[in-house]
């Protein structure tokens, strides 16, 4: 019997296999083909991990669980749509108002959609996450994120441009 868990496992398995197949399209530098870690290594590893996890989900889900009897109509689809719109707005705003402001706003709106209403929780759960991600990406990994406050603020990120 196809249950909700098995259907999601099959979907996850298909995505993992497709991701692994697409990893073959990643070009390798001629001098790095003999290296242990190449640009294909992580996609292959993630694909293999996804295949193992999805297979375990498919095999370990009970054949007649009660969760499968829950109709999809009772699912909060409006939240899914609102979160997808939140992601689109985030992608639009990140180059216009900067990484910190857009990420903080994205997280606050996401938490509001999910039902959190306490202002101090919204601030404590959003701003530190944006700062930590900025520190990791821009300062530690050297990935330039553009002006810290977008086009209207000073460039405090330390990057050139």
C-alpha angles and dihedrals in degrees: 000000000000109000129182090261094051093048091051089045091052091048091049090048092052092049091048093050091047091048090051092048091050090052087073088067092063109107120232125209113247093236093048100050092099094049121113094229115043133162088270096054099082096043090050091047093048091047092051091047090050091050092051094046095045092048089051090050091051095047098041100046112105114246097238108025119167093234089071091063091062107104119236089229090075091058116108096247092163089066091051091052092046092049090050089051089048089055092049092050089048091053090049095047101042093081094040105047100018137253099283098048096041094045092048091047091046092053094045092050091046092052090048090052090051091052108262111140106165108109096211091053090049091052097042093046096046113035098047091048091053092047093049092048091048091050092048096046103035105029105027103032096029095233106153110228099184126242111353094228100029126246094323099055135061119275101254096157095092092234125127121251 
